[in-house]
Amino acid sequence: MKKFEYTIKDEMGIHARPAGMLAKEGKKYESKITITKEGRTAEASKLLMALMSLAVKCGQTVEVQIEGSDEEAAYEGMKSFFEANL
């Protein structure tokens, strides 16, 4: 299992557009990718509404946890995605 923390820099947080992009990125990998904020968790590649229900705002920190057969590639891909888009 690999994980990292990321503080959201997008002034609107994780709203519809970036949540959709995040779900699309998560679907590229076989590994299970979960996003956790203040004890609430959503799987990155499953439900767009679950990601949005975390209500992540600018300045808040999320934990991204990756576990599975391609976790190394998923870790690098997701970390790059967060840095470039959120």
N, C-alpha and C positions, 0 to 999 in steps of 0.2 A: 504494500500500500504506500502511496505517495500522497503528500498533501502540501498545500501552501496557503498562506493568508494573503489577502489582497484588500487594500483600502480603495473603495470606489471613488474615482475622480470625475466621472461624468456628472455634470451639475444636476441632471434629472434622475440620477440613480439607474436602477435596472427597471426601466419602463418597457412598454410593448415592443418597440423596435429592437433594442439590444437584447431583450429576453428571447425574441424570436431568433436572432442571430446566434445567441448562446446555445439555444436548443439545437439549431442546425449544426453548429460546431461540435456539440456533444455527440450527435448521431454519427459522426465520422469514425468513432472509436467503439471497440467492443467492450472496453472497460466500463464499469459503473462509475459515473461521475456525479458526486453530490455537492450541493452548495448549502452551507449552513450559516445562519445568522441568528445569534442570540438563542440557540437551542432549537430553532426551527430549521428543517431540512427539506430540500427539494432535489429531485434527480434532474440533472441538466439536460438529458436527452429525452425526457418523457413529456411532461405537460407544461406548456407555455404558461398556463394560468398558475401552476404550482410555483414556478419561478417568480412570477409577478406577485403572488400572495406573500412572498417573503418581505415585500415592501422595503427593499434596500435603497437607501438614500445616499446622496453624495456625502463622503466623509465616513461612512460606516464600513466596517471591516467584515469580510466574509471569509470562511474557510472552504477551500475547494479540496475535496478528497477523491482520489482516483484509485480504483482497485480492479485489476483484471489482467488479461493476457497481453494487452498492449499498453500497459500503464505508463511506461517510459515515454512513448510517443504521445500518448494522451496528455501526460503531464506537460511536456514541452509545448504541445499545441494549445492547450488551454491557458497556460501561463502567457504565451504570446498573444492569444486572443484577448485576455483580460487587459494586458498592457496596452494593446493597440486600440481597444474599443470601449473600455470601461474605466 
